[in-house]
Amino acid sequence: MKNLPITVALFVAAGWLALPAHGQLSSYVDERGNVVYTNADSPAARKAEAEKNAAAADAKAKAEQASAKQAAADSNALPGALPKSINADVLHQIVQETAQKHDVDPALVSAVISTESNWNTSALSRKGAQGLMQLVPETAQKLGVYNAWDP
């Protein structure tokens, strides 16, 4: 009777060790018709995943191109926008005069314009900010700016 618990414990342990391992195995049929087991995705699954990723990347690229074309079309027809071809010297002169009038460093104003719109008088952000200084319409109105597109 003393050995019964030990014997039961040994049989339980042996039975537990004999259970099959549950790994992540996949299988596929190769070109010769043989079933191949592997711990990696099958070549067919990898190929399908690659094709899916390529299709998604292609769709994203097409959507970005369409978005860029639409943005270019929109920027050419913005209400109140000035032509993009406004003379750079004229813009720099406006910056100098306005900065001096408001006692602001013209280099700071130029840096903000470079960062915000890259000197594009017709710039429009996704959030609706407009013009050289990228003023949001509500802010422009509070500041008394009636046409954010006008430098």
N, C-alpha and C positions, 0 to 999 in steps of 0.2 A: 503494500500500500504506500510505503514511503516513496517509491519510485514512480508512482502513477502521476503525480503533478509534474515531475521532471520530464517524464515521457510525453505527456500532453504538451508541455511547453516546447519540447523539441519538434514534435510533429507540427505544431502551429508555426514555429519559426521556419521549418523546412517548407511548409506550404506557402508561407508568405514570401520566402525567397524564390519560390518556383513561379510566382505570378509573372506574367509577361510585362516587360517594360512598356510604358506608354510614351514613346518618343514621337517626334513630329516627322513621320516618314511620309513621303509621297511616292507615287509610282507613276510610270508612264510606259507606253509601248514604243520601243525604238523602231528604227526603219526596217529591221529584220523580223519584227513581230514578237520580240522578246519583251517580257515585263521586267522593267528595271526599277528597283527600289532605291531611294536616295533620301538623305536627310535635308537636301536642298530642294528648292522648287524645280519642277520639271522644265526641260528646255522649252516645251510648248507653253507652259505658264509664264516663263520669263519672256518669251517672244510676244505673247499676248499682252503682258504688262508693258513691254517696250513700245508696242504699237499703240496702246492706249495712251501712254505718256507722250508719244510723238503727236498723236492726234490732238491731245489737249494743248500741247505747246503750239501747234499749228493754228488751232482755233484762237488761242490767246494772242498770237502774233497778228492774225487777221483782225481781231477786235481792236487791238492797239493801233493798227494802221487806219482803220475806219475812224477811230476816235481822233487820231491826229489830223486826218483829213477834215473831219467835222470841226475841230478846233480851229484849223487854219481858215476854213470857210467862215466860221463865226467871227473870228478876229478881224476879218476884212469887212464885216457888215455890222460892227458894233455901233449902237446909236451914240452919236456925239463923239465918236472916236476920230482922232486926227490921222492923217496918212502916216504910215510907218516911215516914210522917206523924209520926215522933217529933218532939217539940217542939224547935225550934231553940234556945230558951233553955236547955233541959235539956242539949243537946249542948254549948253554949258553957260551961255550968257545969261539965260533966264535963271539958272541955278545961282550964279554969282550975285545977280541983282537981288533976287528974293532972299538969299541967305544973308546978305548985307542988311537988307531992310528989316529983317527979323532978328538980327544979331546972332546968327547961327553960323557955325563953321561950314563953309561951302564944301570942304572935303567930306564932312560928315553927311551932308545932303547927297553928294555924289555917290558916296559909299552905299547909302540906303537905296538910292535909285538903281545902282549896279546890282545890288543883292536882290531887290524886290522884283524888278522888271527887266533888268539888263538893257535899260534905256529904250524899251519898246513902249511907245505912247499908247498902243492899243492892247497892252497886256491885260488879260482877264484870268484870275485864278479860279480854281474849282469852287472856292468858297464865295466867289463873287467880288473879290477885291479888284479894283480898276486902276488903270493908268500907271504912270511912272512910279508913284509912291505906294501903289497898291492899297488905295483907300477902300474900305468897306462902305457901301452907300450910306448906312446909318451914321457912321463916324464922319463921313464927308459932310452930311447934312448938319450934324452938330457943330462942325467947324466952319460952316458957312461956305463950303465948296459946292458950287452948283453943277460943275462939270468936271468930274475926276479925270476925264480923258484929256483935258486942256492943261498943258504944262504950266 
